Amino acid sequence: MQAKTTTLNKLSESIGLRIHPAKSKVLRVGTQTSEAVMIGDQPLEDVDAFCNLESNIDQEGGTSKEIKARIGKAQAAFTTLDRFWKT
């Protein structure tokens, strides 16, 4: 993982982009390795799950959290519109 992160960082810098270590996270799926992943001299934060582009991603790779989040958003939208449908 570290080798790929280092390569990505070097390629990014070569075209004028910078990976922000404080905004970058590490989600380990299917691995027992707990070695820190670094950008330069700064370690990236390890997380169990995160939300990216409106999709919930976790270590299990399942969709149950994603489905629950979408159902919750739909319920909130229907609750908001409920008063219009009852008139």
PDB file of N, CA, C and O in Angstrom:
ATOM      1  N   MET A   1       0.835  -1.188   0.000  1.00  0.00           N
ATOM      2  CA  MET A   1       0.000   0.000   0.000  1.00  0.00           C
ATOM      3  C   MET A   1       0.882   1.256   0.000  1.00  0.00           C
ATOM      4  O   MET A   1       0.595   2.226  -0.701  1.00  0.00           O
ATOM      5  N   GLN A   2       1.954   1.223   0.793  1.00  0.00           N
ATOM      6  CA  GLN A   2       2.823   2.393   0.872  1.00  0.00           C
ATOM      7  C   GLN A   2       3.475   2.686  -0.472  1.00  0.00           C
ATOM      8  O   GLN A   2       3.571   3.847  -0.868  1.00  0.00           O
ATOM      9  N   ALA A   3       3.922   1.658  -1.178  1.00  0.00           N
ATOM     10  CA  ALA A   3       4.590   1.863  -2.471  1.00  0.00           C
ATOM     11  C   ALA A   3       3.641   2.528  -3.470  1.00  0.00           C
ATOM     12  O   ALA A   3       4.038   3.434  -4.204  1.00  0.00           O
ATOM     13  N   LYS A   4       2.394   2.077  -3.492  1.00  0.00           N
ATOM     14  CA  LYS A   4       1.420   2.670  -4.421  1.00  0.00           C
ATOM     15  C   LYS A   4       1.086   4.105  -4.034  1.00  0.00           C
ATOM     16  O   LYS A   4       0.916   4.960  -4.903  1.00  0.00           O
ATOM     17  N   THR A   5       0.993   4.371  -2.738  1.00  0.00           N
ATOM     18  CA  THR A   5       0.713   5.729  -2.266  1.00  0.00           C
ATOM     19  C   THR A   5       1.871   6.665  -2.614  1.00  0.00           C
ATOM     20  O   THR A   5       1.650   7.802  -3.031  1.00  0.00           O
ATOM     21  N   THR A   6       3.094   6.191  -2.443  1.00  0.00           N
ATOM     22  CA  THR A   6       4.271   6.998  -2.781  1.00  0.00           C
ATOM     23  C   THR A   6       4.303   7.296  -4.276  1.00  0.00           C
ATOM     24  O   THR A   6       4.582   8.425  -4.680  1.00  0.00           O
ATOM     25  N   THR A   7       4.019   6.290  -5.096  1.00  0.00           N
ATOM     26  CA  THR A   7       3.989   6.488  -6.547  1.00  0.00           C
ATOM     27  C   THR A   7       2.906   7.489  -6.931  1.00  0.00           C
ATOM     28  O   THR A   7       3.148   8.381  -7.743  1.00  0.00           O
ATOM     29  N   LEU A   8       1.719   7.349  -6.356  1.00  0.00           N
ATOM     30  CA  LEU A   8       0.630   8.286  -6.635  1.00  0.00           C
ATOM     31  C   LEU A   8       1.017   9.708  -6.237  1.00  0.00           C
ATOM     32  O   LEU A   8       0.744  10.657  -6.971  1.00  0.00           O
ATOM     33  N   ASN A   9       1.646   9.851  -5.087  1.00  0.00           N
ATOM     34  CA  ASN A   9       2.063  11.174  -4.619  1.00  0.00           C
ATOM     35  C   ASN A   9       3.088  11.794  -5.578  1.00  0.00           C
ATOM     36  O   ASN A   9       2.985  12.976  -5.908  1.00  0.00           O
ATOM     37  N   LYS A  10       4.070  11.011  -6.024  1.00  0.00           N
ATOM     38  CA  LYS A  10       5.096  11.527  -6.951  1.00  0.00           C
ATOM     39  C   LYS A  10       4.487  11.925  -8.297  1.00  0.00           C
ATOM     40  O   LYS A  10       4.814  12.977  -8.845  1.00  0.00           O
ATOM     41  N   LEU A  11       3.602  11.081  -8.825  1.00  0.00           N
ATOM     42  CA  LEU A  11       2.948  11.410 -10.094  1.00  0.00           C
ATOM     43  C   LEU A  11       2.080  12.659  -9.959  1.00  0.00           C
ATOM     44  O   LEU A  11       2.048  13.498 -10.859  1.00  0.00           O
ATOM     45  N   SER A  12       1.382  12.780  -8.839  1.00  0.00           N
ATOM     46  CA  SER A  12       0.545  13.961  -8.602  1.00  0.00           C
ATOM     47  C   SER A  12       1.393  15.224  -8.570  1.00  0.00           C
ATOM     48  O   SER A  12       1.054  16.229  -9.195  1.00  0.00           O
ATOM     49  N   GLU A  13       2.495  15.161  -7.836  1.00  0.00           N
ATOM     50  CA  GLU A  13       3.376  16.324  -7.740  1.00  0.00           C
ATOM     51  C   GLU A  13       3.977  16.695  -9.093  1.00  0.00           C
ATOM     52  O   GLU A  13       4.215  17.873  -9.360  1.00  0.00           O
ATOM     53  N   SER A  14       4.227  15.699  -9.952  1.00  0.00           N
ATOM     54  CA  SER A  14       4.835  15.982 -11.252  1.00  0.00           C
ATOM     55  C   SER A  14       3.917  16.782 -12.172  1.00  0.00           C
ATOM     56  O   SER A  14       4.391  17.413 -13.118  1.00  0.00           O
ATOM     57  N   ILE A  15       2.614  16.764 -11.909  1.00  0.00           N
ATOM     58  CA  ILE A  15       1.687  17.552 -12.726  1.00  0.00           C
ATOM     59  C   ILE A  15       1.076  18.712 -11.934  1.00  0.00           C
ATOM     60  O   ILE A  15       0.101  19.331 -12.360  1.00  0.00           O
ATOM     61  N   GLY A  16       1.678  18.991 -10.762  1.00  0.00           N
ATOM     62  CA  GLY A  16       1.273  20.161  -9.997  1.00  0.00           C
ATOM     63  C   GLY A  16       0.151  19.935  -9.003  1.00  0.00           C
ATOM     64  O   GLY A  16      -0.433  20.900  -8.510  1.00  0.00           O
ATOM     65  N   LEU A  17      -0.166  18.690  -8.698  1.00  0.00           N
ATOM     66  CA  LEU A  17      -1.205  18.397  -7.708  1.00  0.00           C
ATOM     67  C   LEU A  17      -0.563  17.972  -6.394  1.00  0.00           C
ATOM     68  O   LEU A  17       0.562  17.471  -6.370  1.00  0.00           O
ATOM     69  N   ARG A  18      -1.291  18.177  -5.309  1.00  0.00           N
ATOM     70  CA  ARG A  18      -0.774  17.823  -3.993  1.00  0.00           C
ATOM     71  C   ARG A  18      -1.829  17.022  -3.239  1.00  0.00           C
ATOM     72  O   ARG A  18      -2.985  17.439  -3.156  1.00  0.00           O
ATOM     73  N   ILE A  19      -1.439  15.879  -2.691  1.00  0.00           N
ATOM     74  CA  ILE A  19      -2.346  15.087  -1.857  1.00  0.00           C
ATOM     75  C   ILE A  19      -2.280  15.665  -0.455  1.00  0.00           C
ATOM     76  O   ILE A  19      -1.198  15.784   0.120  1.00  0.00           O
ATOM     77  N   HIS A  20      -3.429  16.023   0.098  1.00  0.00           N
ATOM     78  CA  HIS A  20      -3.493  16.637   1.423  1.00  0.00           C
ATOM     79  C   HIS A  20      -3.609  15.530   2.472  1.00  0.00           C
ATOM     80  O   HIS A  20      -4.655  14.888   2.570  1.00  0.00           O
ATOM     81  N   PRO A  21      -2.553  15.294   3.261  1.00  0.00           N
ATOM     82  CA  PRO A  21      -2.571  14.194   4.227  1.00  0.00           C
ATOM     83  C   PRO A  21      -3.705  14.278   5.255  1.00  0.00           C
ATOM     84  O   PRO A  21      -4.234  13.244   5.664  1.00  0.00           O
ATOM     85  N   ALA A  22      -4.083  15.469   5.673  1.00  0.00           N
ATOM     86  CA  ALA A  22      -5.140  15.604   6.673  1.00  0.00           C
ATOM     87  C   ALA A  22      -6.516  15.266   6.102  1.00  0.00           C
ATOM     88  O   ALA A  22      -7.430  14.928   6.854  1.00  0.00           O
ATOM     89  N   LYS A  23      -6.671  15.354   4.777  1.00  0.00           N
ATOM     90  CA  LYS A  23      -7.950  15.060   4.145  1.00  0.00           C
ATOM     91  C   LYS A  23      -8.003  13.652   3.553  1.00  0.00           C
ATOM     92  O   LYS A  23      -9.045  13.228   3.051  1.00  0.00           O
ATOM     93  N   SER A  24      -6.897  12.936   3.608  1.00  0.00           N
ATOM     94  CA  SER A  24      -6.821  11.592   3.036  1.00  0.00           C
ATOM     95  C   SER A  24      -6.964  10.550   4.139  1.00  0.00           C
ATOM     96  O   SER A  24      -6.455  10.738   5.245  1.00  0.00           O
ATOM     97  N   LYS A  25      -7.652   9.460   3.843  1.00  0.00           N
ATOM     98  CA  LYS A  25      -7.910   8.401   4.819  1.00  0.00           C
ATOM     99  C   LYS A  25      -7.500   7.061   4.233  1.00  0.00           C
ATOM    100  O   LYS A  25      -7.401   6.912   3.015  1.00  0.00           O
ATOM    101  N   VAL A  26      -7.263   6.087   5.104  1.00  0.00           N
ATOM    102  CA  VAL A  26      -6.943   4.724   4.690  1.00  0.00           C
ATOM    103  C   VAL A  26      -8.034   3.805   5.215  1.00  0.00           C
ATOM    104  O   VAL A  26      -8.293   3.763   6.418  1.00  0.00           O
ATOM    105  N   LEU A  27      -8.674   3.069   4.313  1.00  0.00           N
ATOM    106  CA  LEU A  27      -9.669   2.063   4.667  1.00  0.00           C
ATOM    107  C   LEU A  27      -9.113   0.720   4.221  1.00  0.00           C
ATOM    108  O   LEU A  27      -8.970   0.472   3.024  1.00  0.00           O
ATOM    109  N   ARG A  28      -8.804  -0.138   5.167  1.00  0.00           N
ATOM    110  CA  ARG A  28      -8.198  -1.436   4.857  1.00  0.00           C
ATOM    111  C   ARG A  28      -9.297  -2.481   4.705  1.00  0.00           C
ATOM    112  O   ARG A  28     -10.102  -2.684   5.614  1.00  0.00           O
ATOM    113  N   VAL A  29      -9.325  -3.130   3.570  1.00  0.00           N
ATOM    114  CA  VAL A  29     -10.318  -4.163   3.276  1.00  0.00           C
ATOM    115  C   VAL A  29      -9.579  -5.466   2.988  1.00  0.00           C
ATOM    116  O   VAL A  29      -8.750  -5.530   2.081  1.00  0.00           O
ATOM    117  N   GLY A  30      -9.881  -6.491   3.756  1.00  0.00           N
ATOM    118  CA  GLY A  30      -9.312  -7.807   3.522  1.00  0.00           C
ATOM    119  C   GLY A  30      -7.821  -7.919   3.773  1.00  0.00           C
ATOM    120  O   GLY A  30      -7.145  -8.693   3.095  1.00  0.00           O
ATOM    121  N   THR A  31      -7.292  -7.175   4.721  1.00  0.00           N
ATOM    122  CA  THR A  31      -5.871  -7.256   5.035  1.00  0.00           C
ATOM    123  C   THR A  31      -5.670  -7.186   6.539  1.00  0.00           C
ATOM    124  O   THR A  31      -6.456  -6.560   7.250  1.00  0.00           O
ATOM    125  N   GLN A  32      -4.636  -7.817   7.012  1.00  0.00           N
ATOM    126  CA  GLN A  32      -4.292  -7.779   8.437  1.00  0.00           C
ATOM    127  C   GLN A  32      -3.192  -6.758   8.708  1.00  0.00           C
ATOM    128  O   GLN A  32      -2.851  -6.513   9.865  1.00  0.00           O
ATOM    129  N   THR A  33      -2.638  -6.166   7.668  1.00  0.00           N
ATOM    130  CA  THR A  33      -1.552  -5.201   7.809  1.00  0.00           C
ATOM    131  C   THR A  33      -2.046  -3.945   8.512  1.00  0.00           C
ATOM    132  O   THR A  33      -3.093  -3.396   8.166  1.00  0.00           O
ATOM    133  N   SER A  34      -1.284  -3.501   9.498  1.00  0.00           N
ATOM    134  CA  SER A  34      -1.648  -2.265  10.194  1.00  0.00           C
ATOM    135  C   SER A  34      -0.526  -1.228  10.099  1.00  0.00           C
ATOM    136  O   SER A  34      -0.530  -0.232  10.821  1.00  0.00           O
ATOM    137  N   GLU A  35       0.417  -1.469   9.215  1.00  0.00           N
ATOM    138  CA  GLU A  35       1.531  -0.551   8.998  1.00  0.00           C
ATOM    139  C   GLU A  35       0.999   0.804   8.525  1.00  0.00           C
ATOM    140  O   GLU A  35       0.132   0.867   7.654  1.00  0.00           O
ATOM    141  N   ALA A  36       1.523   1.883   9.102  1.00  0.00           N
ATOM    142  CA  ALA A  36       1.064   3.227   8.757  1.00  0.00           C
ATOM    143  C   ALA A  36       1.367   3.537   7.290  1.00  0.00           C
ATOM    144  O   ALA A  36       2.431   3.189   6.778  1.00  0.00           O
ATOM    145  N   VAL A  37       0.422   4.190   6.628  1.00  0.00           N
ATOM    146  CA  VAL A  37       0.610   4.660   5.259  1.00  0.00           C
ATOM    147  C   VAL A  37       0.922   6.150   5.357  1.00  0.00           C
ATOM    148  O   VAL A  37       0.217   6.899   6.032  1.00  0.00           O
ATOM    149  N   MET A  38       1.983   6.566   4.675  1.00  0.00           N
ATOM    150  CA  MET A  38       2.476   7.940   4.814  1.00  0.00           C
ATOM    151  C   MET A  38       2.402   8.696   3.491  1.00  0.00           C
ATOM    152  O   MET A  38       2.556   8.123   2.413  1.00  0.00           O
ATOM    153  N   ILE A  39       2.165   9.983   3.607  1.00  0.00           N
ATOM    154  CA  ILE A  39       2.353  10.923   2.498  1.00  0.00           C
ATOM    155  C   ILE A  39       3.486  11.826   2.971  1.00  0.00           C
ATOM    156  O   ILE A  39       3.308  12.639   3.879  1.00  0.00           O
ATOM    157  N   GLY A  40       4.637  11.677   2.354  1.00  0.00           N
ATOM    158  CA  GLY A  40       5.812  12.389   2.847  1.00  0.00           C
ATOM    159  C   GLY A  40       6.160  11.866   4.227  1.00  0.00           C
ATOM    160  O   GLY A  40       6.414  10.674   4.401  1.00  0.00           O
ATOM    161  N   ASP A  41       6.173  12.761   5.213  1.00  0.00           N
ATOM    162  CA  ASP A  41       6.475  12.340   6.585  1.00  0.00           C
ATOM    163  C   ASP A  41       5.227  12.325   7.472  1.00  0.00           C
ATOM    164  O   ASP A  41       5.338  12.207   8.692  1.00  0.00           O
ATOM    165  N   GLN A  42       4.037  12.444   6.866  1.00  0.00           N
ATOM    166  CA  GLN A  42       2.799  12.481   7.644  1.00  0.00           C
ATOM    167  C   GLN A  42       1.992  11.195   7.448  1.00  0.00           C
ATOM    168  O   GLN A  42       1.727  10.789   6.317  1.00  0.00           O
ATOM    169  N   PRO A  43       1.604  10.554   8.561  1.00  0.00           N
ATOM    170  CA  PRO A  43       0.792   9.335   8.442  1.00  0.00           C
ATOM    171  C   PRO A  43      -0.653   9.677   8.084  1.00  0.00           C
ATOM    172  O   PRO A  43      -1.183  10.708   8.501  1.00  0.00           O
ATOM    173  N   LEU A  44      -1.282   8.794   7.304  1.00  0.00           N
ATOM    174  CA  LEU A  44      -2.687   8.963   6.963  1.00  0.00           C
ATOM    175  C   LEU A  44      -3.536   8.277   8.029  1.00  0.00           C
ATOM    176  O   LEU A  44      -3.135   7.262   8.598  1.00  0.00           O
ATOM    177  N   GLU A  45      -4.700   8.836   8.288  1.00  0.00           N
ATOM    178  CA  GLU A  45      -5.605   8.297   9.312  1.00  0.00           C
ATOM    179  C   GLU A  45      -6.268   7.006   8.821  1.00  0.00           C
ATOM    180  O   GLU A  45      -6.765   6.943   7.696  1.00  0.00           O
ATOM    181  N   ASP A  46      -6.268   5.984   9.673  1.00  0.00           N
ATOM    182  CA  ASP A  46      -6.986   4.742   9.389  1.00  0.00           C
ATOM    183  C   ASP A  46      -8.430   4.906   9.849  1.00  0.00           C
ATOM    184  O   ASP A  46      -8.675   5.414  10.943  1.00  0.00           O
ATOM    185  N   VAL A  47      -9.393   4.477   9.020  1.00  0.00           N
ATOM    186  CA  VAL A  47     -10.809   4.558   9.367  1.00  0.00           C
ATOM    187  C   VAL A  47     -11.481   3.210   9.122  1.00  0.00           C
ATOM    188  O   VAL A  47     -10.992   2.395   8.339  1.00  0.00           O
ATOM    189  N   ASP A  48     -12.607   2.984   9.800  1.00  0.00           N
ATOM    190  CA  ASP A  48     -13.389   1.760   9.612  1.00  0.00           C
ATOM    191  C   ASP A  48     -14.428   1.926   8.518  1.00  0.00           C
ATOM    192  O   ASP A  48     -14.830   0.950   7.885  1.00  0.00           O
ATOM    193  N   ALA A  49     -14.864   3.159   8.296  1.00  0.00           N
ATOM    194  CA  ALA A  49     -15.880   3.464   7.280  1.00  0.00           C
ATOM    195  C   ALA A  49     -15.809   4.951   6.967  1.00  0.00           C
ATOM    196  O   ALA A  49     -15.289   5.736   7.760  1.00  0.00           O
ATOM    197  N   PHE A  50     -16.340   5.337   5.799  1.00  0.00           N
ATOM    198  CA  PHE A  50     -16.437   6.753   5.469  1.00  0.00           C
ATOM    199  C   PHE A  50     -17.471   6.952   4.379  1.00  0.00           C
ATOM    200  O   PHE A  50     -17.886   6.001   3.718  1.00  0.00           O
ATOM    201  N   CYS A  51     -17.880   8.193   4.199  1.00  0.00           N
ATOM    202  CA  CYS A  51     -18.847   8.545   3.170  1.00  0.00           C
ATOM    203  C   CYS A  51     -18.105   9.352   2.108  1.00  0.00           C
ATOM    204  O   CYS A  51     -17.468  10.363   2.405  1.00  0.00           O
ATOM    205  N   ASN A  52     -18.203   8.884   0.869  1.00  0.00           N
ATOM    206  CA  ASN A  52     -17.539   9.558  -0.239  1.00  0.00           C
ATOM    207  C   ASN A  52     -18.515   9.672  -1.404  1.00  0.00           C
ATOM    208  O   ASN A  52     -19.071   8.671  -1.856  1.00  0.00           O
ATOM    209  N   LEU A  53     -18.719  10.887  -1.885  1.00  0.00           N
ATOM    210  CA  LEU A  53     -19.626  11.118  -3.005  1.00  0.00           C
ATOM    211  C   LEU A  53     -21.000  10.492  -2.756  1.00  0.00           C
ATOM    212  O   LEU A  53     -21.564   9.833  -3.630  1.00  0.00           O
ATOM    213  N   GLU A  54     -21.521  10.708  -1.561  1.00  0.00           N
ATOM    214  CA  GLU A  54     -22.845  10.228  -1.159  1.00  0.00           C
ATOM    215  C   GLU A  54     -22.941   8.713  -1.032  1.00  0.00           C
ATOM    216  O   GLU A  54     -24.048   8.184  -0.935  1.00  0.00           O
ATOM    217  N   SER A  55     -21.822   8.001  -1.028  1.00  0.00           N
ATOM    218  CA  SER A  55     -21.835   6.551  -0.850  1.00  0.00           C
ATOM    219  C   SER A  55     -21.084   6.196   0.425  1.00  0.00           C
ATOM    220  O   SER A  55     -19.983   6.690   0.667  1.00  0.00           O
ATOM    221  N   ASN A  56     -21.691   5.333   1.242  1.00  0.00           N
ATOM    222  CA  ASN A  56     -21.045   4.877   2.466  1.00  0.00           C
ATOM    223  C   ASN A  56     -20.199   3.655   2.150  1.00  0.00           C
ATOM    224  O   ASN A  56     -20.672   2.691   1.548  1.00  0.00           O
ATOM    225  N   ILE A  57     -18.946   3.710   2.566  1.00  0.00           N
ATOM    226  CA  ILE A  57     -18.008   2.640   2.289  1.00  0.00           C
ATOM    227  C   ILE A  57     -17.478   2.138   3.624  1.00  0.00           C
ATOM    228  O   ILE A  57     -17.111   2.936   4.486  1.00  0.00           O
ATOM    229  N   ASP A  58     -17.436   0.794   3.804  1.00  0.00           N
ATOM    230  CA  ASP A  58     -16.910   0.248   5.046  1.00  0.00           C
ATOM    231  C   ASP A  58     -15.999  -0.940   4.771  1.00  0.00           C
ATOM    232  O   ASP A  58     -15.843  -1.371   3.628  1.00  0.00           O
ATOM    233  N   GLN A  59     -15.397  -1.463   5.842  1.00  0.00           N
ATOM    234  CA  GLN A  59     -14.444  -2.561   5.711  1.00  0.00           C
ATOM    235  C   GLN A  59     -15.093  -3.857   5.255  1.00  0.00           C
ATOM    236  O   GLN A  59     -14.423  -4.710   4.674  1.00  0.00           O
ATOM    237  N   GLU A  60     -16.369  -4.017   5.505  1.00  0.00           N
ATOM    238  CA  GLU A  60     -17.061  -5.243   5.150  1.00  0.00           C
ATOM    239  C   GLU A  60     -17.369  -5.317   3.655  1.00  0.00           C
ATOM    240  O   GLU A  60     -17.546  -6.408   3.113  1.00  0.00           O
ATOM    241  N   GLY A  61     -17.434  -4.183   2.997  1.00  0.00           N
ATOM    242  CA  GLY A  61     -17.740  -4.163   1.573  1.00  0.00           C
ATOM    243  C   GLY A  61     -19.215  -4.376   1.289  1.00  0.00           C
ATOM    244  O   GLY A  61     -19.612  -4.497   0.130  1.00  0.00           O
ATOM    245  N   GLY A  62     -20.030  -4.423   2.332  1.00  0.00           N
ATOM    246  CA  GLY A  62     -21.463  -4.646   2.171  1.00  0.00           C
ATOM    247  C   GLY A  62     -22.220  -3.384   1.833  1.00  0.00           C
ATOM    248  O   GLY A  62     -21.645  -2.297   1.779  1.00  0.00           O
ATOM    249  N   THR A  63     -23.512  -3.533   1.605  1.00  0.00           N
ATOM    250  CA  THR A  63     -24.339  -2.396   1.214  1.00  0.00           C
ATOM    251  C   THR A  63     -25.391  -2.037   2.256  1.00  0.00           C
ATOM    252  O   THR A  63     -26.190  -1.131   2.022  1.00  0.00           O
ATOM    253  N   SER A  64     -25.416  -2.713   3.389  1.00  0.00           N
ATOM    254  CA  SER A  64     -26.491  -2.472   4.361  1.00  0.00           C
ATOM    255  C   SER A  64     -26.486  -1.036   4.878  1.00  0.00           C
ATOM    256  O   SER A  64     -27.552  -0.430   4.993  1.00  0.00           O
ATOM    257  N   LYS A  65     -25.321  -0.476   5.193  1.00  0.00           N
ATOM    258  CA  LYS A  65     -25.272   0.909   5.668  1.00  0.00           C
ATOM    259  C   LYS A  65     -25.714   1.872   4.567  1.00  0.00           C
ATOM    260  O   LYS A  65     -26.411   2.850   4.835  1.00  0.00           O
ATOM    261  N   GLU A  66     -25.308   1.594   3.336  1.00  0.00           N
ATOM    262  CA  GLU A  66     -25.685   2.441   2.202  1.00  0.00           C
ATOM    263  C   GLU A  66     -27.203   2.421   2.009  1.00  0.00           C
ATOM    264  O   GLU A  66     -27.819   3.468   1.809  1.00  0.00           O
ATOM    265  N   ILE A  67     -27.796   1.247   2.067  1.00  0.00           N
ATOM    266  CA  ILE A  67     -29.244   1.113   1.895  1.00  0.00           C
ATOM    267  C   ILE A  67     -29.982   1.837   3.009  1.00  0.00           C
ATOM    268  O   ILE A  67     -30.954   2.546   2.747  1.00  0.00           O
ATOM    269  N   LYS A  68     -29.532   1.667   4.257  1.00  0.00           N
ATOM    270  CA  LYS A  68     -30.169   2.349   5.389  1.00  0.00           C
ATOM    271  C   LYS A  68     -30.092   3.867   5.237  1.00  0.00           C
ATOM    272  O   LYS A  68     -31.061   4.568   5.527  1.00  0.00           O
ATOM    273  N   ALA A  69     -28.953   4.373   4.789  1.00  0.00           N
ATOM    274  CA  ALA A  69     -28.793   5.821   4.607  1.00  0.00           C
ATOM    275  C   ALA A  69     -29.736   6.341   3.526  1.00  0.00           C
ATOM    276  O   ALA A  69     -30.348   7.395   3.696  1.00  0.00           O
ATOM    277  N   ARG A  70     -29.858   5.617   2.426  1.00  0.00           N
ATOM    278  CA  ARG A  70     -30.738   6.047   1.333  1.00  0.00           C
ATOM    279  C   ARG A  70     -32.209   5.971   1.738  1.00  0.00           C
ATOM    280  O   ARG A  70     -32.998   6.843   1.375  1.00  0.00           O
ATOM    281  N   ILE A  71     -32.578   4.941   2.482  1.00  0.00           N
ATOM    282  CA  ILE A  71     -33.965   4.830   2.971  1.00  0.00           C
ATOM    283  C   ILE A  71     -34.270   5.990   3.905  1.00  0.00           C
ATOM    284  O   ILE A  71     -35.357   6.565   3.844  1.00  0.00           O
ATOM    285  N   GLY A  72     -33.322   6.338   4.769  1.00  0.00           N
ATOM    286  CA  GLY A  72     -33.510   7.472   5.677  1.00  0.00           C
ATOM    287  C   GLY A  72     -33.706   8.779   4.924  1.00  0.00           C
ATOM    288  O   GLY A  72     -34.556   9.586   5.300  1.00  0.00           O
ATOM    289  N   LYS A  73     -32.943   8.995   3.879  1.00  0.00           N
ATOM    290  CA  LYS A  73     -33.081  10.210   3.072  1.00  0.00           C
ATOM    291  C   LYS A  73     -34.432  10.236   2.353  1.00  0.00           C
ATOM    292  O   LYS A  73     -35.071  11.284   2.255  1.00  0.00           O
ATOM    293  N   ALA A  74     -34.857   9.083   1.856  1.00  0.00           N
ATOM    294  CA  ALA A  74     -36.153   9.009   1.177  1.00  0.00           C
ATOM    295  C   ALA A  74     -37.293   9.260   2.161  1.00  0.00           C
ATOM    296  O   ALA A  74     -38.249   9.963   1.833  1.00  0.00           O
ATOM    297  N   GLN A  75     -37.199   8.695   3.354  1.00  0.00           N
ATOM    298  CA  GLN A  75     -38.236   8.917   4.365  1.00  0.00           C
ATOM    299  C   GLN A  75     -38.327  10.386   4.738  1.00  0.00           C
ATOM    300  O   GLN A  75     -39.423  10.920   4.913  1.00  0.00           O
ATOM    301  N   ALA A  76     -37.187  11.038   4.859  1.00  0.00           N
ATOM    302  CA  ALA A  76     -37.192  12.471   5.184  1.00  0.00           C
ATOM    303  C   ALA A  76     -37.859  13.276   4.071  1.00  0.00           C
ATOM    304  O   ALA A  76     -38.620  14.204   4.342  1.00  0.00           O
ATOM    305  N   ALA A  77     -37.576  12.922   2.830  1.00  0.00           N
ATOM    306  CA  ALA A  77     -38.186  13.627   1.699  1.00  0.00           C
ATOM    307  C   ALA A  77     -39.693  13.394   1.663  1.00  0.00           C
ATOM    308  O   ALA A  77     -40.452  14.337   1.438  1.00  0.00           O
ATOM    309  N   PHE A  78     -40.141  12.160   1.879  1.00  0.00           N
ATOM    310  CA  PHE A  78     -41.572  11.860   1.881  1.00  0.00           C
ATOM    311  C   PHE A  78     -42.288  12.560   3.034  1.00  0.00           C
ATOM    312  O   PHE A  78     -43.418  13.023   2.877  1.00  0.00           O
ATOM    313  N   THR A  79     -41.633  12.637   4.187  1.00  0.00           N
ATOM    314  CA  THR A  79     -42.230  13.330   5.332  1.00  0.00           C
ATOM    315  C   THR A  79     -42.428  14.800   5.011  1.00  0.00           C
ATOM    316  O   THR A  79     -43.452  15.380   5.371  1.00  0.00           O
ATOM    317  N   THR A  80     -41.478  15.398   4.350  1.00  0.00           N
ATOM    318  CA  THR A  80     -41.575  16.806   3.960  1.00  0.00           C
ATOM    319  C   THR A  80     -42.730  17.024   2.981  1.00  0.00           C
ATOM    320  O   THR A  80     -43.433  18.031   3.067  1.00  0.00           O
ATOM    321  N   LEU A  81     -42.928  16.090   2.058  1.00  0.00           N
ATOM    322  CA  LEU A  81     -43.964  16.224   1.041  1.00  0.00           C
ATOM    323  C   LEU A  81     -45.338  15.733   1.498  1.00  0.00           C
ATOM    324  O   LEU A  81     -46.335  15.970   0.817  1.00  0.00           O
ATOM    325  N   ASP A  82     -45.398  15.061   2.631  1.00  0.00           N
ATOM    326  CA  ASP A  82     -46.631  14.458   3.121  1.00  0.00           C
ATOM    327  C   ASP A  82     -47.777  15.472   3.234  1.00  0.00           C
ATOM    328  O   ASP A  82     -48.915  15.167   2.878  1.00  0.00           O
ATOM    329  N   ARG A  83     -47.479  16.659   3.723  1.00  0.00           N
ATOM    330  CA  ARG A  83     -48.557  17.669   3.887  1.00  0.00           C
ATOM    331  C   ARG A  83     -49.160  18.081   2.551  1.00  0.00           C
ATOM    332  O   ARG A  83     -50.331  18.458   2.509  1.00  0.00           O
ATOM    333  N   PHE A  84     -48.406  18.025   1.466  1.00  0.00           N
ATOM    334  CA  PHE A  84     -48.934  18.367   0.148  1.00  0.00           C
ATOM    335  C   PHE A  84     -49.842  17.268  -0.388  1.00  0.00           C
ATOM    336  O   PHE A  84     -50.828  17.557  -1.066  1.00  0.00           O
ATOM    337  N   TRP A  85     -49.523  16.021  -0.096  1.00  0.00           N
ATOM    338  CA  TRP A  85     -50.300  14.912  -0.581  1.00  0.00           C
ATOM    339  C   TRP A  85     -51.615  14.738   0.161  1.00  0.00           C
ATOM    340  O   TRP A  85     -52.556  14.144  -0.366  1.00  0.00           O
ATOM    341  N   LYS A  86     -51.682  15.253   1.381  1.00  0.00           N
ATOM    342  CA  LYS A  86     -52.889  15.109   2.188  1.00  0.00           C
ATOM    343  C   LYS A  86     -53.931  16.175   1.885  1.00  0.00           C
ATOM    344  O   LYS A  86     -55.059  16.071   2.368  1.00  0.00           O
ATOM    345  N   THR A  87     -53.599  17.189   1.109  1.00  0.00           N
ATOM    346  CA  THR A  87     -54.558  18.269   0.804  1.00  0.00           C
ATOM    347  C   THR A  87     -55.430  17.918  -0.358  1.00  0.00           C
ATOM    348  O   THR A  87     -56.289  18.709  -0.747  1.00  0.00           O
TER     349      THR A  87
END
